[in-house]
């Protein structure tokens, strides 16, 4: 049977066909033609006990930043049988979703989440303790962990995505990446505007810190277990090698289009002049500082035991990383480690120490003598 249509119907059908073709064309457009993202995304790339908790707070306390600390930990705890290399893909996919404020991706790793307290270390995020996530504080407040935890833990889980979407910057800290290549899809993703800050620390200081804090669950994933117990030196070897390889890959093998998206910082340099590095990081990521924020940063890195209770926001920073004087604390390993331990770490982390500019202690006398700087100027080994 012949179906007749008039001119008006023909034009309507033609318009619908053109609309479908246009929609298909938009989906197939080359990546470079996709609209630029409205948010800036920052990854603090580091390893365990390297000062990244403090570094994260330098971003978290900025009122323009939505910060999440270690969402990747949920992946490792949900898939503990995997190796670090096999888990890189799930970690990367989760980070992409978090950067895009799609917190539904966490549902695969958190069983029946309903409240924000089910998110690992959620009180470290000032954004989850201020509007629109929680009304207990103002968005511009410097918020401590204890205050945040006591007043905002019952925030509904879905508020995380809602809050994230209201910030100009999304910053995530991750210590579980072992290959720079695993991050290439994020760096080339047109929906992201990603910058990577790679924070490293003297392996001898990392080893000393590991002695004070148990990292047993994570170390089991890394491997090198002896009789079921992870070997600290074995773990240190893998971590040091991964940190050095990621830096060397970024330095020598990063695709040209991705250069300028990576910044290396040593923890020792950061605590020697935190305000200088705050300014450098903010310029790198397009953030603006304030006198109030800078005063807070100075206070948490220059305080004595006697007046620690009077310093606002101290509880928001891991006390094992920032002590009564951050510069002095960064060299505490020289007092607490035996020379044999120092020699062991220097041996297994030789490459990392060379590429990052950490001078080996040649004797116990040199190790104990704090007038001798074992952190070399950048560019000199």
Buried (B, 14 or more C-beta within 10 A) or exposed (E): EEEEEEEEEEEEEEEEEEEEEEEEEEEEEEEEEEEEBEBBBBBBBBBBBBBBBBBBBBBBBBBBBBBBBBBBBBBBBBBEEBEBEEBBEBBBBBBBBBBBBBBEBBEBBBEEBEBBBBBBBBBBBBBBBBEEBBEBBEBBBBBBBEBBBEBBBEBEBEBBBEBBBEBBBBBBBBBBBBBBEBBBEBBBBBBBBBBBBBBBBBBBBBBBBBEEEEBEEBBBBBEBEEEEEBBBBBBBBBBBBBBBBBBEBBEEEBEEEBEEBBBBBBBBBBBBEBBEBBBBBBEBBEBEBEEEBBEBBEBBBEBEEEEBEEBBBBBBBBEEBBBBEBEEBBBEBBEEBEBEBBBBBBEBBBBBBBBBBBBBBEEBEBBEEEEEEBBBEEEEE
